[in-house]
Amino acid sequence: MTSSTITSSRRFSALLAVLILLSTDFLAAQRIERPTLTVSAYTIDAEIDPATHHLQARVTVTFTAPDNSDLINFGFHPALKISKITDDSGKILTGERTADGSVRIVPNSPVSSGVPAHWTFEYEGVITGNEDGPIEGLKLAAIQEPITYLFYPSRWFPSTGYMTNRFTAQMHIRVPQGMRVFASGQTGSPHSASLANGKPGDQYDFNWNKPGFPGTVIAGRYVDPATAGPIKVYLTVSHRSAAEQLAQTAAKELNFFTDSFGQPETTHINVVELPDDTLPAFWAPEIAAIMGSRTGDKSGIRLLANTLARQWWGSEVSPKTLSDAWITNGMSSYAELMYVEDEQGKGAMHTALQDVAAGALAYDITPLSTAGRLSPFSPEFQSQTQWKGAMIFHMLRWEVGDKPFLAALKGTLSQYTDQGIRASDLTKVCEAQTGQNLTPFFAQWVDGTGAPTFVNKYAVYRLGNNKGFRTIGEINQDLDLFRMPVELRVETEGKTEIKRVDVVGTESQYVVDTFGRPRRITIDPQNWLLKSTPDLQVRIAILKGQQLVAQGDLTGGLNEYQKALEANPQSSLASYRIGEVLLTQHNYQSAINSYRDALRGDDEPRWTEVWSHIEIGKIFDLTGQRDRAVEQYRLAVQTNDNTQGALNEARLYLQKPYIRPETE
C-alpha cells in the first residue's frame, strides 16, 4: 500500500452554463430509432491456464442484425486470435480485425432483421493484463495466479452494446484443480475435467437465463468462505482475516437495499476478492468483486455498498442508451450514500455529499442527455453519470419526499425488470408514483447544465406589541429558468425556524416571522441542492488535478493543485497532492515542504495528517536519515487513523526502512 492508492474523499467543481429546459417527452418523440446489432444469448466453453496466461474458447453467439447488413461488427479483445468463425450451417465466415481489435465479418447470406442467427467463434490467446486492451490504461482482464479476472467490458468474448445490450449466457469454464470460479448462475458443484495440457482440472457450469450482463468470470485460489445470510465472502490467504467482518457488512448492506428497493433477483451474492492491479470493484449478477487491499479498510464499506447496489441498478434495470447511464450509475452511487446515512447519520451523508457535488459539476459543460457521446470509462462520463446522477436522485428525494421517493424507485424496478430504461421512462414512473409533474425537474437537471449560485438579501423588522420580528428577503441566483423548492434555516436568539421557499427564476421573495431576532439565515443548510459555492473552486481544481495525474500528466496535475492553493492556501489536500507529485519526481526537499504545509493546513480530509507523516518518513529513509524517519512513523501511529491501512504501513516501516520499489 502506498499513498498513491488513496482515493480522495473530496471531489469539487464550479462550472456554470446556461440551463436549457427541454421536455424529455419532446426529446423522446424526436429521437430516431435505428436498427442495431443485438446479441440475445451466448454459449461459452472456455479453458483458463493461469500458468501460461492462456485462454482457449469456443463461443456460440445468438444475435439479430439489421436487414441486409454487409458487415457484422463485434467488439473483441485485441490479444485474442480467432482461428475459425462458422455460421448456422457450419460454413466458414471471413472477416478482418480492426485497429481496436474488433472483428468485422461478412455474412455468407443476406441477414434478415428479427431473425436470430447463430455464429460460432473459436479462438485463443495470452492475456497477462499488460497487453493493449479495449480501453486504454485499464486492466480489465488478466489470466494469472492467484486471481484471474475476465470482466465483461474486456471483450474476452465477442460483444456489442456495452451496458445496454442485455443477454443470457451459459458458460462452462475449466480451470486447474484448486481454483474456484465465479460467474453468474452457477448450476451445481464443479466436476472433474481433463485440461488441454493433459493435467487434471475442474469444470464449473453457469446458466444465467434472464436478460442481463452475466459475462464476467473470476477464478482464484480462495480459502473457504465466510458466510452471513445470503452473502458468501471469498478471499485469498493474505486477506482472509477480513472475511468475517466483510460478510457481516455486506449482509447489512444487502438487507438495507432490500428494504429500500425490494427483493433482489438472486437468492445469494458472492463477494469476491480482486487483485490490486485492476479496478477497485466490479459487479455482475450474483457477484460483488472488491480489491483485496480494500477488504479490511473502512473505505471498502462504501465501495462495497455501491457495488452491491448494482444488483438492482445495473443488473435488474439498465440504461436503454449510454445517455441514460446516469440512472443506474447515479442511483447506485446514491444508494451508497443512503446506506451511509442509515448507518452513520445525516451528518456523515452531508459530508459525503460535498464529494458528490464536486464530481457532479467537474465536467458539467454538456447535458447528461448527451453523455452517450463520451467514452464510458472517461473521467467526464464517470463524473457526470455517477455524481451528477446521484445528485439528481438526491434532489428528487427533496422535491417529492422520502416515502414517494422510495415508492418511485420500487416502481421503476418493478416496471422495468430485466429491461433498459430511458430518462423519459423514469420521469413517467416517478410522476405516476408521486402524483407530481416532474417533467420540468428532469428537464432542468438532465437536459441542462450548470448549478445556481445563491445570494440571500434580507431586512429584519421588529413587530409591535412584543410579537417578534419579520424578515423580508429575496433569494437571487443566476439561472433564469431555475425552478425548485429551497430550504431556509433562520437561526434566532431563541427557536430556529425552517421555511421552504419556491425559487422560480433569478429573484424569489420570502417572508419569515420569528419570535427571536434572526442572527443568521442559511440557504439549503442540509445540502439538498446541487449549487455552486466559492469552496467549489478549490474542490474542482483538486479533483481535476487527481485525474490528470492518474492519466500521467504530472505537470497538468500540479497546475490544478496550485490553482486550489491560490483559492485556499490552507488546503491540506492540495498541499498533500503537490507533495505526492513531487515525491514521484524525486524532488525530495520540495515534497517534504509540501507535506509539512499539509500538516499546517486545514486538516481536510483528516487522513492527510497520518499519510503526510508517513510520506515524510519515507523521504527521510530514502535520504539516509533513519532516526528522523522513525520519529515520523511514530507520529503517524499516534494519530490512530488507519485510513487505507496507514497504521499498518507506519508500523511496517518502524520495523524496517522504506526502500523505493524498482518499478518506481
C-alpha positions as CSV (number, residue, x, y, z in Angstrom):
1,M,0.0,0.0,0.0
2,T,1.3,3.4,-0.9
3,S,-0.2,6.9,-0.5
4,S,-0.9,7.0,-4.3
5,T,-3.6,4.4,-3.7
6,I,-5.6,6.7,-1.5
7,T,-8.8,7.9,-3.2
8,S,-9.6,11.4,-2.2
9,S,-12.8,11.9,-0.3
10,R,-13.2,15.3,-1.9
11,R,-14.4,15.9,-5.5
12,F,-15.1,19.5,-6.3
13,S,-16.3,21.9,-9.1
14,A,-17.8,25.2,-10.1
15,L,-18.6,25.3,-13.8
16,L,-21.7,27.3,-14.8
17,A,-23.6,27.2,-18.1
18,V,-26.9,28.3,-19.4
19,L,-29.7,25.9,-18.4
20,I,-31.9,24.9,-21.3
21,L,-35.3,23.5,-20.3
22,L,-36.4,20.9,-22.9
23,S,-39.2,18.4,-22.3
24,T,-37.9,14.8,-22.1
25,D,-41.1,13.7,-23.8
26,F,-40.4,16.0,-26.7
27,L,-36.9,14.7,-27.0
28,A,-38.1,11.1,-26.9
29,A,-40.6,11.9,-29.7
30,Q,-37.9,13.4,-31.8
31,R,-35.4,10.5,-31.3
32,I,-35.0,8.3,-34.3
33,E,-34.5,4.7,-33.5
34,R,-32.0,3.0,-35.8
35,P,-31.8,-0.8,-36.1
36,T,-28.7,-2.2,-34.4
37,L,-26.8,-5.4,-33.8
38,T,-28.4,-7.1,-30.8
39,V,-27.0,-10.2,-29.0
40,S,-29.6,-12.2,-27.1
41,A,-27.6,-15.2,-25.9
42,Y,-24.1,-16.8,-25.5
43,T,-23.0,-20.4,-25.0
44,I,-19.3,-20.2,-23.9
45,D,-16.9,-23.1,-23.4
46,A,-13.6,-21.8,-22.2
47,E,-10.4,-23.1,-20.6
48,I,-8.2,-20.9,-18.5
49,D,-4.5,-21.7,-17.8
50,P,-3.0,-19.2,-15.3
51,A,0.5,-20.7,-15.6
52,T,0.7,-19.7,-19.2
53,H,-1.8,-16.8,-19.1
54,H,-3.7,-18.7,-21.8
55,L,-7.4,-18.7,-22.8
56,Q,-8.9,-21.1,-25.2
57,A,-12.6,-20.7,-26.0
58,R,-15.5,-21.7,-28.3
59,V,-18.4,-19.3,-28.2
60,T,-21.8,-19.5,-30.0
61,V,-23.4,-16.1,-30.3
62,T,-27.2,-15.7,-31.0
63,F,-27.9,-12.3,-32.5
64,T,-30.1,-10.3,-34.8
65,A,-28.9,-7.6,-37.1
66,P,-30.4,-5.0,-39.5
67,D,-31.7,-6.2,-42.8
68,N,-29.1,-7.0,-45.5
69,S,-26.1,-5.9,-43.3
70,D,-22.9,-6.2,-45.4
71,L,-20.7,-6.4,-42.3
72,I,-21.4,-7.6,-38.8
73,N,-19.1,-6.0,-36.2
74,F,-18.3,-7.4,-32.8
75,G,-16.1,-6.0,-30.1
76,F,-13.2,-8.3,-29.3
77,H,-10.0,-8.3,-27.1
78,P,-7.0,-7.4,-29.3
79,A,-4.8,-10.1,-27.7
80,L,-7.1,-12.9,-28.7
81,K,-6.7,-14.7,-32.1
82,I,-9.6,-16.1,-33.9
83,S,-9.0,-19.5,-35.6
84,K,-12.4,-20.0,-37.1
85,I,-15.9,-18.5,-37.4
86,T,-18.8,-20.5,-38.7
87,D,-22.5,-19.7,-39.4
88,D,-25.7,-21.6,-38.6
89,S,-25.0,-24.1,-41.4
90,G,-21.4,-24.7,-40.4
91,K,-19.9,-22.7,-43.3
92,I,-16.8,-20.7,-42.6
93,L,-17.2,-16.9,-42.4
94,T,-14.5,-14.4,-43.4
95,G,-13.7,-11.1,-41.7
96,E,-11.0,-8.8,-40.6
97,R,-9.6,-7.3,-37.4
98,T,-9.8,-3.5,-36.9
99,A,-7.3,-1.3,-35.1
100,D,-9.1,-1.6,-31.8
101,G,-9.2,-5.4,-32.0
102,S,-12.9,-5.6,-33.1
103,V,-13.8,-8.1,-35.8
104,R,-15.8,-7.3,-38.9
105,I,-17.4,-10.3,-40.5
106,V,-19.0,-10.8,-44.0
107,P,-22.2,-12.9,-43.8
108,N,-22.5,-15.8,-46.2
109,S,-26.1,-15.0,-46.9
110,P,-28.3,-11.9,-46.5
111,V,-29.3,-11.1,-43.0
112,S,-33.0,-10.8,-42.2
113,S,-34.0,-8.3,-39.5
114,G,-35.6,-10.0,-36.5
115,V,-34.4,-13.5,-37.5
116,P,-31.9,-14.9,-35.0
117,A,-28.5,-16.0,-36.4
118,H,-26.1,-18.4,-34.5
119,W,-22.4,-17.9,-35.2
120,T,-19.6,-19.8,-33.5
121,F,-16.2,-18.3,-32.7
122,E,-13.2,-20.4,-31.9
123,Y,-10.2,-18.5,-30.6
124,E,-7.3,-18.4,-28.1
125,G,-4.7,-16.1,-26.8
126,V,-2.5,-15.0,-24.0
127,I,-3.8,-12.2,-21.6
128,T,-1.3,-11.1,-19.0
129,G,-3.0,-7.8,-18.4
130,N,0.0,-5.9,-19.9
131,E,-1.3,-6.1,-23.5
132,D,-3.3,-3.3,-25.1
133,G,-6.8,-3.9,-24.1
134,P,-10.0,-2.4,-25.5
135,I,-9.9,0.5,-23.1
136,E,-6.5,2.3,-22.9
137,G,-5.0,2.5,-19.4
138,L,-7.3,0.0,-17.7
139,K,-6.6,-3.7,-16.9
140,L,-10.0,-5.4,-17.4
141,A,-8.6,-8.9,-18.0
142,A,-5.6,-10.9,-16.7
143,I,-5.1,-14.6,-16.6
144,Q,-2.7,-15.1,-13.7
145,E,-2.1,-16.5,-10.2
146,P,-3.5,-16.3,-7.7
147,I,-6.5,-14.4,-9.2
148,T,-7.7,-14.4,-12.8
149,Y,-10.3,-12.0,-13.9
150,L,-12.2,-11.6,-17.2
151,F,-14.5,-8.6,-16.9
152,Y,-17.4,-8.2,-19.3
153,P,-16.1,-4.9,-20.8
154,S,-12.7,-6.5,-21.6
155,R,-14.4,-8.2,-24.6
156,W,-13.0,-11.6,-23.8
157,F,-15.9,-12.9,-25.9
158,P,-17.5,-11.3,-29.0
159,S,-19.7,-8.5,-27.7
160,T,-21.7,-5.4,-28.6
161,G,-23.7,-2.7,-26.8
162,Y,-21.7,-2.2,-23.6
163,M,-24.2,-1.7,-20.7
164,T,-27.2,-1.5,-23.0
165,N,-27.4,-4.9,-24.8
166,R,-28.9,-7.4,-22.3
167,F,-28.2,-11.1,-22.9
168,T,-28.4,-14.6,-21.4
169,A,-25.3,-16.8,-21.0
170,Q,-24.5,-20.5,-20.5
171,M,-20.8,-20.9,-19.6
172,H,-18.6,-23.9,-19.0
173,I,-15.3,-22.8,-17.5
174,R,-12.4,-25.2,-17.0
175,V,-9.5,-24.4,-14.7
176,P,-6.6,-26.2,-12.9
177,Q,-7.6,-28.1,-9.8
178,G,-7.8,-26.0,-6.7
179,M,-9.1,-22.8,-8.3
180,R,-12.6,-21.6,-7.6
181,V,-14.6,-20.0,-10.4
182,F,-17.3,-17.3,-10.0
183,A,-19.7,-16.2,-12.7
184,S,-23.5,-15.6,-12.8
185,G,-25.9,-18.5,-12.3
186,Q,-23.8,-21.4,-11.0
187,T,-25.8,-24.6,-11.7
188,G,-24.0,-27.0,-9.3
189,S,-20.8,-28.2,-7.8
190,P,-17.7,-28.4,-10.1
191,H,-16.8,-31.7,-11.7
192,S,-13.5,-33.2,-12.8
193,A,-12.3,-32.3,-16.3
194,S,-9.2,-33.0,-18.4
195,L,-7.3,-29.9,-19.5
196,A,-5.7,-29.3,-22.8
197,N,-2.2,-29.8,-21.3
198,G,-3.3,-33.2,-20.0
199,K,-3.4,-32.2,-16.4
200,P,-6.5,-32.7,-14.2
201,G,-8.8,-29.8,-13.8
202,D,-12.3,-28.8,-12.7
203,Q,-15.2,-27.6,-14.8
204,Y,-17.7,-25.0,-13.4
205,D,-21.1,-24.7,-15.2
206,F,-23.2,-21.5,-15.2
207,N,-26.6,-20.6,-16.6
208,W,-27.9,-17.0,-16.3
209,N,-31.3,-17.2,-18.1
210,K,-32.5,-13.7,-17.5
211,P,-31.5,-10.9,-20.0
212,G,-28.7,-9.1,-18.2
213,F,-24.9,-8.8,-18.1
214,P,-23.5,-12.2,-16.9
215,G,-20.3,-12.1,-18.9
216,T,-17.8,-11.7,-16.0
217,V,-15.6,-14.6,-14.9
218,I,-13.3,-14.5,-11.8
219,A,-11.2,-17.5,-10.8
220,G,-8.7,-17.8,-7.9
221,R,-7.1,-19.6,-5.1
222,Y,-9.6,-18.6,-2.4
223,V,-9.9,-20.1,1.1
224,D,-13.2,-21.4,2.5
225,P,-15.8,-18.6,2.5
226,A,-17.2,-16.6,5.4
227,T,-21.0,-16.6,5.3
228,A,-23.6,-14.2,6.6
229,G,-27.2,-14.9,5.4
230,P,-27.2,-14.8,1.6
231,I,-23.7,-13.5,1.5
232,K,-20.5,-15.6,0.9
233,V,-17.1,-13.9,1.0
234,Y,-14.2,-15.4,-0.8
235,L,-10.7,-14.0,0.0
236,T,-7.2,-15.2,-0.6
237,V,-5.0,-16.3,2.3
238,S,-3.4,-12.9,2.6
239,H,-6.7,-11.2,3.3
240,R,-8.7,-13.9,5.0
241,S,-8.7,-12.2,8.4
242,A,-11.1,-9.6,7.0
243,A,-13.6,-12.2,5.7
244,E,-16.0,-12.4,8.7
245,Q,-16.4,-8.7,9.2
246,L,-16.7,-8.2,5.4
247,A,-19.5,-10.8,5.3
248,Q,-21.4,-9.1,8.2
249,T,-21.0,-5.7,6.5
250,A,-22.2,-7.0,3.1
251,A,-25.2,-8.7,4.7
252,K,-26.2,-5.4,6.5
253,E,-25.9,-3.5,3.2
254,L,-27.9,-6.1,1.3
255,N,-30.7,-6.0,3.9
256,F,-30.8,-2.3,3.7
257,F,-31.1,-2.2,0.0
258,T,-33.7,-5.0,0.0
259,D,-35.8,-2.8,2.4
260,S,-35.3,0.2,0.2
261,F,-35.7,-1.3,-3.3
262,G,-37.4,-4.7,-2.9
263,Q,-36.1,-8.2,-3.3
264,P,-33.0,-8.7,-5.5
265,E,-33.2,-11.1,-8.5
266,T,-31.0,-13.6,-6.9
267,T,-31.0,-15.5,-3.6
268,H,-27.3,-15.3,-2.9
269,I,-24.4,-13.0,-3.5
270,N,-20.7,-13.9,-3.8
271,V,-18.3,-11.2,-2.5
272,V,-15.0,-12.0,-4.3
273,E,-11.5,-10.6,-3.8
274,L,-9.8,-8.8,-6.8
275,P,-6.1,-8.2,-7.1
276,D,-4.8,-4.6,-6.6
277,D,-3.8,-4.2,-10.3
278,T,-7.3,-3.6,-11.7
279,L,-10.5,-1.7,-10.9
280,P,-11.3,-1.1,-7.2
281,A,-14.5,-3.0,-7.7
282,F,-16.7,-4.7,-10.3
283,W,-20.1,-6.4,-10.4
284,A,-22.0,-9.0,-12.3
285,P,-25.3,-10.7,-11.4
286,E,-24.7,-12.5,-8.1
287,I,-21.2,-11.1,-7.8
288,A,-19.7,-8.1,-6.0
289,A,-15.9,-8.1,-6.5
290,I,-13.7,-5.8,-4.5
291,M,-10.0,-5.1,-4.4
292,G,-8.1,-7.1,-1.8
293,S,-6.5,-4.0,-0.2
294,R,-10.0,-2.5,0.4
295,T,-11.5,-5.6,2.1
296,G,-10.3,-4.7,5.6
297,D,-10.4,-0.9,5.2
298,K,-13.3,1.5,6.2
299,S,-13.3,2.9,2.7
300,G,-14.2,-0.5,1.5
301,I,-17.6,-0.3,3.2
302,R,-18.9,2.4,0.9
303,L,-17.2,0.8,-2.1
304,L,-18.9,-2.5,-1.3
305,A,-22.3,-0.7,-0.8
306,N,-22.0,0.9,-4.3
307,T,-21.1,-2.5,-5.8
308,L,-23.9,-4.4,-4.1
309,A,-26.5,-1.7,-5.2
310,R,-25.7,-2.7,-8.8
311,Q,-27.7,-5.9,-8.3
312,W,-30.7,-3.6,-8.6
313,W,-29.3,-0.5,-10.5
314,G,-27.4,-2.1,-13.4
315,S,-28.4,-5.8,-13.2
316,E,-32.2,-5.6,-12.6
317,V,-32.6,-2.4,-14.7
318,S,-30.1,-1.0,-17.1
319,P,-29.8,2.1,-19.3
320,K,-31.5,2.0,-22.7
321,T,-28.7,4.0,-24.1
322,L,-25.4,5.3,-22.7
323,S,-27.0,8.7,-22.4
324,D,-29.3,7.1,-19.8
325,A,-26.4,5.6,-17.8
326,W,-26.8,8.3,-15.2
327,I,-29.9,6.5,-14.0
328,T,-28.1,3.3,-12.9
329,N,-24.7,4.8,-12.2
330,G,-26.2,7.7,-10.3
331,M,-28.7,5.6,-8.3
332,S,-26.0,3.0,-7.3
333,S,-23.9,5.9,-6.1
334,Y,-26.8,7.5,-4.2
335,A,-27.7,4.1,-2.7
336,E,-24.2,4.1,-1.2
337,L,-25.0,7.5,0.3
338,M,-28.4,6.3,1.6
339,Y,-26.6,3.5,3.4
340,V,-24.1,5.9,4.9
341,E,-27.0,8.0,6.2
342,D,-28.7,5.0,7.7
343,E,-25.5,3.6,9.3
344,Q,-23.7,6.8,10.3
345,G,-26.4,9.5,10.4
346,K,-27.3,12.6,8.3
347,G,-24.0,14.4,9.2
348,A,-22.0,11.7,7.5
349,M,-24.2,11.8,4.5
350,H,-23.9,15.6,4.3
351,T,-20.1,15.3,4.4
352,A,-20.2,12.7,1.6
353,L,-22.4,15.0,-0.5
354,Q,-19.6,17.5,-0.7
355,D,-17.6,14.9,-2.7
356,V,-20.6,14.1,-4.8
357,A,-21.5,17.7,-5.6
358,A,-17.9,18.4,-6.7
359,G,-17.8,15.4,-9.1
360,A,-21.2,16.4,-10.4
361,L,-20.0,19.8,-11.6
362,A,-16.4,19.0,-12.5
363,Y,-17.3,18.4,-16.2
364,D,-20.7,19.8,-16.4
365,I,-20.4,21.5,-19.8
366,T,-22.7,19.2,-21.7
367,P,-26.1,17.8,-20.7
368,L,-26.4,14.3,-19.3
369,S,-28.8,13.5,-22.1
370,T,-25.8,13.6,-24.5
371,A,-23.3,11.7,-22.2
372,G,-23.5,8.7,-24.7
373,R,-21.1,10.6,-26.9
374,L,-18.3,10.1,-24.3
375,S,-16.3,7.0,-23.6
376,P,-18.0,5.2,-20.8
377,F,-14.7,4.9,-18.9
378,S,-13.6,8.5,-19.3
379,P,-13.4,10.8,-16.3
380,E,-16.0,13.0,-17.9
381,F,-18.5,10.2,-18.3
382,Q,-17.9,8.7,-14.9
383,S,-18.2,12.1,-13.1
384,Q,-21.3,13.1,-15.0
385,T,-23.2,9.8,-14.8
386,Q,-22.2,8.8,-11.3
387,W,-22.0,12.0,-9.3
388,K,-24.5,14.3,-11.1
389,G,-26.8,11.3,-11.5
390,A,-26.5,10.8,-7.7
391,M,-27.3,14.5,-7.0
392,I,-30.4,14.3,-9.3
393,F,-31.8,11.4,-7.2
394,H,-30.9,13.3,-4.0
395,M,-32.7,16.4,-5.3
396,L,-35.7,14.3,-6.4
397,R,-36.0,13.0,-2.9
398,W,-36.1,16.5,-1.6
399,E,-38.6,17.5,-4.2
400,V,-41.1,14.7,-3.6
401,G,-40.4,13.5,0.0
402,D,-38.9,10.3,1.4
403,K,-41.9,7.9,1.0
404,P,-42.9,8.9,-2.5
405,F,-39.2,8.7,-3.5
406,L,-38.8,5.1,-2.3
407,A,-42.1,4.3,-4.0
408,A,-40.8,5.7,-7.3
409,L,-37.7,3.6,-7.0
410,K,-39.5,0.4,-6.4
411,G,-42.0,1.2,-9.1
412,T,-39.1,1.7,-11.6
413,L,-37.5,-1.6,-10.7
414,S,-40.8,-3.4,-10.9
415,Q,-42.0,-1.9,-14.2
416,Y,-38.6,-2.3,-16.0
417,T,-37.3,-5.6,-14.5
418,D,-34.7,-7.1,-16.9
419,Q,-35.1,-4.1,-19.3
420,G,-33.4,-1.0,-20.4
421,I,-34.8,2.3,-19.2
422,R,-34.7,5.9,-20.7
423,A,-34.9,9.1,-18.8
424,S,-38.4,9.7,-20.2
425,D,-39.5,6.3,-18.8
426,L,-38.1,7.2,-15.4
427,T,-39.9,10.5,-15.5
428,K,-43.3,8.8,-16.2
429,V,-42.9,6.3,-13.4
430,C,-41.9,8.9,-10.9
431,E,-44.9,11.1,-11.9
432,A,-47.2,8.1,-11.6
433,Q,-45.9,7.2,-8.2
434,T,-45.8,10.7,-6.7
435,G,-48.7,12.4,-8.4
436,Q,-46.4,15.3,-9.2
437,N,-45.4,16.9,-12.5
438,L,-41.7,16.2,-12.6
439,T,-41.0,16.8,-16.3
440,P,-39.6,20.3,-15.6
441,F,-37.4,18.9,-12.8
442,F,-35.8,16.2,-15.0
443,A,-35.5,18.6,-18.0
444,Q,-33.7,21.1,-15.8
445,W,-31.1,18.6,-14.5
446,V,-30.8,16.0,-17.3
447,D,-31.1,18.3,-20.3
448,G,-29.4,21.3,-18.8
449,T,-26.0,22.2,-17.4
450,G,-24.8,24.3,-14.5
451,A,-25.9,24.9,-11.0
452,P,-27.3,28.0,-9.3
453,T,-25.2,30.4,-7.2
454,F,-27.4,31.6,-4.4
455,V,-27.3,35.1,-2.8
456,N,-29.6,36.0,0.1
457,K,-30.7,39.6,0.6
458,Y,-33.0,40.4,3.5
459,A,-34.0,43.0,6.1
460,V,-35.3,42.4,9.6
461,Y,-38.2,44.4,11.1
462,R,-39.4,44.4,14.7
463,L,-43.2,43.8,15.1
464,G,-45.1,45.8,17.6
465,N,-46.8,44.6,20.8
466,N,-44.0,42.1,21.5
467,K,-44.9,39.9,18.5
468,G,-41.3,39.3,17.5
469,F,-39.6,40.0,14.2
470,R,-40.4,39.8,10.5
471,T,-37.7,39.0,7.9
472,I,-38.4,40.1,4.4
473,G,-35.9,38.7,2.0
474,E,-35.1,37.8,-1.6
475,I,-33.1,34.8,-2.9
476,N,-31.2,35.7,-6.0
477,Q,-29.5,33.2,-8.3
478,D,-28.1,33.3,-11.8
479,L,-30.1,30.7,-13.8
480,D,-33.1,32.3,-15.3
481,L,-35.0,29.0,-15.9
482,F,-34.3,27.6,-12.4
483,R,-37.3,26.3,-10.5
484,M,-37.1,24.3,-7.3
485,P,-38.1,24.5,-3.6
486,V,-35.3,25.7,-1.4
487,E,-35.0,25.3,2.3
488,L,-34.2,28.3,4.6
489,R,-32.9,27.9,8.1
490,V,-33.4,31.0,10.2
491,E,-31.4,30.9,13.4
492,T,-32.7,33.3,16.1
493,E,-31.9,34.2,19.7
494,G,-34.5,31.6,20.5
495,K,-36.1,28.9,18.3
496,T,-34.6,28.1,14.9
497,E,-37.2,28.3,12.1
498,I,-37.2,26.2,8.9
499,K,-39.0,27.5,5.8
500,R,-39.4,26.0,2.3
501,V,-39.3,28.6,-0.4
502,D,-40.2,28.0,-4.0
503,V,-37.5,29.6,-6.0
504,V,-38.5,30.5,-9.6
505,G,-36.2,32.5,-11.9
506,T,-33.5,34.8,-10.7
507,E,-35.4,36.6,-7.9
508,S,-37.7,35.0,-5.4
509,Q,-39.2,36.8,-2.3
510,Y,-39.9,35.3,1.1
511,V,-41.3,36.4,4.5
512,V,-40.5,34.7,7.8
513,D,-41.9,35.7,11.2
514,T,-40.0,34.7,14.3
515,F,-40.3,35.5,17.9
516,G,-36.5,35.9,18.4
517,R,-34.3,38.3,16.4
518,P,-32.7,36.4,13.4
519,R,-29.0,36.0,13.8
520,R,-28.2,34.0,10.6
521,I,-30.1,32.8,7.6
522,T,-28.7,29.9,5.6
523,I,-29.9,28.8,2.2
524,D,-30.1,25.0,1.7
525,P,-28.5,24.1,5.1
526,Q,-28.8,20.4,4.6
527,N,-27.3,20.4,1.1
528,W,-30.3,19.1,-0.8
529,L,-29.5,21.0,-3.9
530,L,-26.6,21.0,-6.4
531,K,-25.3,24.5,-6.1
532,S,-22.1,26.4,-6.8
533,T,-20.2,27.9,-3.9
534,P,-16.7,29.6,-3.6
535,D,-15.4,26.5,-2.0
536,L,-16.0,24.5,-5.2
537,Q,-13.2,26.3,-7.0
538,V,-10.8,24.6,-4.7
539,R,-12.5,21.2,-5.0
540,I,-12.8,21.2,-8.7
541,A,-9.1,22.0,-9.1
542,I,-8.1,19.2,-6.8
543,L,-10.4,16.7,-8.5
544,K,-9.1,17.6,-12.0
545,G,-5.5,17.5,-10.7
546,Q,-6.0,14.0,-9.4
547,Q,-7.4,12.8,-12.7
548,L,-4.6,14.4,-14.7
549,V,-2.0,12.7,-12.5
550,A,-3.8,9.4,-12.9
551,Q,-3.5,9.9,-16.6
552,G,0.2,10.5,-16.3
553,D,0.1,14.3,-16.8
554,L,2.0,15.4,-13.7
555,T,2.6,18.9,-15.0
556,G,-1.1,19.4,-15.6
557,G,-1.9,18.0,-12.2
558,L,0.5,20.3,-10.4
559,N,-1.1,23.3,-12.2
560,E,-4.5,22.3,-11.0
561,Y,-3.3,21.8,-7.4
562,Q,-1.6,25.2,-7.5
563,K,-4.9,26.7,-8.5
564,A,-6.5,25.1,-5.5
565,L,-3.8,26.6,-3.2
566,E,-4.3,30.0,-4.7
567,A,-8.0,29.8,-3.9
568,N,-7.4,28.3,-0.4
569,P,-3.8,28.5,0.9
570,Q,-4.8,26.4,3.9
571,S,-5.9,23.4,1.8
572,S,-4.2,20.3,3.3
573,L,-5.4,18.1,0.5
574,A,-3.9,20.4,-2.2
575,S,-0.6,20.6,-0.4
576,Y,-0.6,16.8,0.1
577,R,-1.3,16.2,-3.6
578,I,1.5,18.5,-4.6
579,G,3.9,16.6,-2.3
580,E,2.7,13.4,-3.8
581,V,3.7,14.5,-7.3
582,L,7.0,16.0,-6.2
583,L,7.9,12.7,-4.4
584,T,7.1,10.9,-7.7
585,Q,9.6,13.2,-9.4
586,H,12.2,12.5,-6.6
587,N,12.2,16.2,-5.7
588,Y,12.5,15.3,-2.0
589,Q,13.1,18.7,-0.4
590,S,10.1,20.3,-2.2
591,A,8.0,17.2,-1.4
592,I,8.8,17.5,2.3
593,N,7.9,21.2,2.3
594,S,4.5,20.4,0.7
595,Y,3.7,17.6,3.2
596,R,4.6,19.9,6.1
597,D,2.3,22.5,4.6
598,A,-0.4,19.8,4.6
599,L,0.2,19.2,8.3
600,R,-0.1,23.0,9.0
601,G,-3.3,23.3,6.8
602,D,-7.0,22.9,7.5
603,D,-6.7,19.1,8.1
604,E,-9.3,18.4,5.5
605,P,-9.6,15.5,5.0
606,R,-8.3,14.1,8.2
607,W,-6.2,11.3,6.6
608,T,-3.8,13.9,5.2
609,E,-2.2,14.1,8.7
610,V,-1.3,10.4,9.1
611,W,-0.2,10.0,5.5
612,S,1.9,13.2,5.5
613,H,3.9,11.8,8.4
614,I,4.3,8.5,6.6
615,E,5.5,10.2,3.4
616,I,7.9,12.5,5.2
617,G,9.2,9.4,7.0
618,K,9.8,7.7,3.6
619,I,11.8,10.6,2.3
620,F,14.0,10.6,5.4
621,D,14.6,6.8,4.9
622,L,15.4,7.4,1.2
623,T,17.9,10.1,2.2
624,G,19.6,8.0,4.9
625,Q,18.1,9.8,8.0
626,R,16.7,6.8,9.8
627,D,16.2,8.4,13.2
628,R,14.1,11.2,11.7
629,A,12.1,8.7,9.7
630,V,11.3,6.7,12.8
631,E,10.0,9.8,14.5
632,Q,7.6,10.5,11.7
633,Y,6.3,6.9,11.6
634,R,5.7,7.2,15.4
635,L,3.7,10.4,14.9
636,A,1.7,8.6,12.2
637,V,0.8,5.8,14.6
638,Q,-0.2,8.4,17.3
639,T,-2.9,9.7,15.0
640,N,-4.7,6.4,15.4
641,D,-6.1,6.9,11.8
642,N,-5.9,3.7,9.8
643,T,-7.3,5.1,6.5
644,Q,-6.2,2.9,3.6
645,G,-4.1,0.9,6.1
646,A,-2.0,3.8,7.2
647,L,-1.2,2.5,10.6
648,N,-0.2,-0.9,9.2
649,E,2.2,0.8,6.8
650,A,3.7,3.0,9.6
651,R,4.3,0.1,11.8
652,L,5.9,-1.8,9.0
653,Y,8.4,1.0,8.4
654,L,9.1,1.3,12.1
655,Q,10.5,-2.3,11.8
656,K,12.5,-1.7,8.6
657,P,13.4,1.3,6.5
658,Y,11.4,2.2,3.4
659,I,13.1,1.2,0.1
660,R,11.8,2.7,-3.1
661,P,10.4,-0.2,-5.3
662,E,12.3,-0.8,-8.5
663,T,9.2,-0.2,-10.5
664,E,9.2,3.5,-9.4
